[in-house]
Amino acid sequence: MAADETTPLLPHGTAGNNTNSCQSSSSSSSNTDGENTPTNDNHHNVNNKEKQWSLHPLTLLTRLHVETRILLAAFLITTSFSFTQVPIFYVFYLMECDDFYTRHPPYAGSGDRCSRNEIAAGTATDFSFLAMSTTICGTVNLFFAGWLVKKIGPRLALMAQVLVPAIRVLTQILGVLAGGRFGIVIFQATQLITVLGGPVGYILIINIIVGEVVSPARRTPVFGMLQGCFMLGQAVGYLTGGMIGDAWGIRRPFEVAFVAFLISTAYVQLALPYVSPESMAGGKKAGSKAKEGVAAGFFAPLKVLAPQRVRLRNGKEIKHFGVLILCTGVFLGVLATDFAAMLIQMYATAVFGFHQSDNGWLMSEFALMRAVFLILLFPRIISSGRKWYAKRQSKRQPRRDSLSDQRDPATQGLLIRPEQLEAPMGTYAEEEPMVTQPPTETEDTHFDLFFLRWSLVADGLLTSCAALATKKWHIYLAAAMLPFASGTAPAAKGVMTEMCSPSQRADALNALTLVENIGRLATQGFFGFVFAALAEAGKPHLTFYCNAILAMIAASVLIFSRFPPNGSELIEADDAEGHVDGSS
């Protein structure tokens, strides 16, 4: 260290010594030394600038807060997925039109040759099969992504979930070029690639990364901002993809999406923190992990839904149903709230005559308002609510230590085990352990559960107000107001991670995502049938009231979801016990 510190001073020291020892020397010699000194300094400064410049891009990424890097990754990846969502329906429309005229005489009339009921019906049928195959393959991808995280870690698993869709988009470009029935078959076949990488898997893994590297007090707000970044990415991707397709042709959005996936993959590798699979085990015994087979690890998330075994202070063992009831309430909540965007679009089309452009702006407004609420308002609501709830409960309940984080508060949020830190490479800026603030609130997760219940109540009230719309601008107002009750999903994730032990955290998020996906599937069929029946009876607005009633039922179910009793211990399957100090 001393040599490094004195090396830049050598030219000055040499010049000074020569001056003192040779006072009788000529002035030309002194001038020569004086001229050499700045030359050496300039050479050293250039080397320093080159060194700083070579590290600048990576240093810029690593200096960003880890939460910011995760949120930016969510936005980039979601935007990449959304580029093709609008053009893909139009591609099916054109391919179905081409296929129709291969089996029928050429079009000889005026106007759009594709404007036929047979083509519209065929497009709807083929696109429905595409949606069904995407959903089924996405559900399998959910289990695969959860298993992959345990094998190679969340960062490499996320890279796989982003890189595989790039291959899928590349094959879809071939489908666009082929056109006709063969192009439709190519698109249908590409959905099998979703098993290895797709939108469901990457959302799960990003949530797992948040659960691993973010401190308990920050998890619920970050889950909310993460959901907001998903919505913002969708809004940007939908509009940009459609505009690119209109301006440069229907194939261009797929090419842009392919490049965006590659950029997102590189960003994940460079910017996101490394968490090893071993550190995610939460202290799980190596022997039990080795005995776990592939099938058992693949379906491990389903075990989280089983009742938990809890040992009370007096030694008595009981079964705790908090997680099961939570997932039941979340399922009913998704069943009630996830159809809101589609419902308001269908209602606007049927009653107010909204066209494609009107619905496009309506959905963009809905997604943008959800993003604004979740990114800007939701964290502040959680922070203020926790302080209020802590004061309210301080006289009733003692301090509850978080079940999922039992380490010393001085090391809370710090990656301190060697396997958690990635060895720095010569061209990379060194990754320092990530330090997050320890939880300072004692009633964090209690308020999150409280907020989760009342968020569903607010959603029911706002949804019922949408039934009162009598003018077009009322629909736009409803689309702007409904997102302000969209904090249910992130609040549920925050509560779920606190109810389970560290070794179950990834599986818990996986199970909750599975429940949400099943709820989305169910709501499309259930409320689609309800709306069709009520519309046929001339009363489609009653669908909003049915939606609101179901949201109230979901909030009522969540009343029975509670944390384990004070001082109790969670008994895991491998006899490893996690400490619980919550309130009932």
Secondary structure as UniProt FT lines:
FT   HELIX           2..6
FT   HELIX           7..9
FT   HELIX           10..21
FT   TURN            23..24
FT   HELIX           27..63
FT   HELIX           66..82
FT   TURN            83..84
FT   HELIX           85..102
FT   TURN            113..114
FT   HELIX           117..152
FT   HELIX           154..178
FT   HELIX           180..190
FT   HELIX           191..195
FT   HELIX           199..213
FT   HELIX           216..248
FT   TURN            250..251
FT   HELIX           252..271
FT   TURN            277..278
FT   HELIX           279..281
FT   HELIX           286..291
FT   HELIX           294..298
FT   HELIX           300..304
FT   STRAND          308..311
FT   TURN            313..314
FT   STRAND          317..320
FT   HELIX           322..337
FT   TURN            338..339
FT   HELIX           340..352
FT   HELIX           356..372
FT   HELIX           373..377
FT   HELIX           378..393
FT   TURN            394..396
FT   TURN            403..404
FT   HELIX           409..411
FT   TURN            412..413
FT   HELIX           418..420
FT   TURN            426..427
FT   HELIX           444..466
FT   TURN            467..468
FT   HELIX           472..481
FT   HELIX           482..485
FT   HELIX           488..499
FT   HELIX           502..504
FT   HELIX           505..536
FT   TURN            537..538
FT   TURN            540..541
FT   HELIX           542..558
FT   TURN            559..560
FT   TURN            566..567
FT   STRAND          569..571
FT   TURN            573..574
FT   STRAND          577..579
//
